[in-house]
């Protein structure tokens, strides 16, 4: 069911990932947790948390 989903998530950009969460830290971390719960991959937390921090502090 989730076959190949990791590839799409891996290449998703901050603009695709965070508009629904209004680029807040809370929205970002919940998104990262959601991705991790689906993928069970540690790189997601590190990779997307970095994107999250960068995006969150941009106005």
C-alpha positions in Angstrom: 0.0 0.0 0.0 2.8 2.4 0.9 5.1 1.0 -1.8 7.2 3.8 -3.3 5.7 6.4 -0.9 9.1 7.0 0.7 10.5 8.3 -2.6 7.8 10.9 -3.0 8.2 12.1 0.6 12.0 12.1 0.3 11.9 14.6 -2.6 9.1 16.8 -1.3 10.0 20.4 -0.7 9.3 22.7 2.3 6.7 24.6 0.2 4.8 21.3 -0.3 5.2 20.1 3.2 4.4 23.1 5.4 1.8 25.4 3.9 -1.0 23.6 5.7 0.8 24.0 9.0 1.3 27.7 8.5 5.1 27.1 8.9 5.0 26.8 12.7 7.3 24.7 14.8 4.4 22.7 16.2 3.0 22.0 12.7 6.4 21.1 11.5 7.2 18.6 14.3 3.8 17.0 13.9 4.4 16.6 10.2 7.8 15.1 10.9 6.2 12.7 13.4 3.5 11.8 10.9 6.2 11.0 8.2 8.2 8.9 10.7 5.1 7.0 11.7 4.5 6.0 8.1 8.1 5.5 7.0 9.8 4.3 10.2 13.0 6.0 9.1 15.3 8.1 11.3 16.6 10.2 8.4 13.1 11.8 8.1 13.4 13.4 11.5 16.8 14.8 10.9 16.2 15.9 7.3 12.8 17.4 7.7 13.4 19.0 11.1 16.2 20.9 9.5 13.9 22.0 6.7 11.3 22.8 9.3 13.6 25.1 11.3 14.7 26.9 8.2 11.2 27.4 6.9 9.7 28.3 10.2 12.0 31.2 10.8 11.5 32.6 7.3 8.8 35.3 7.1 
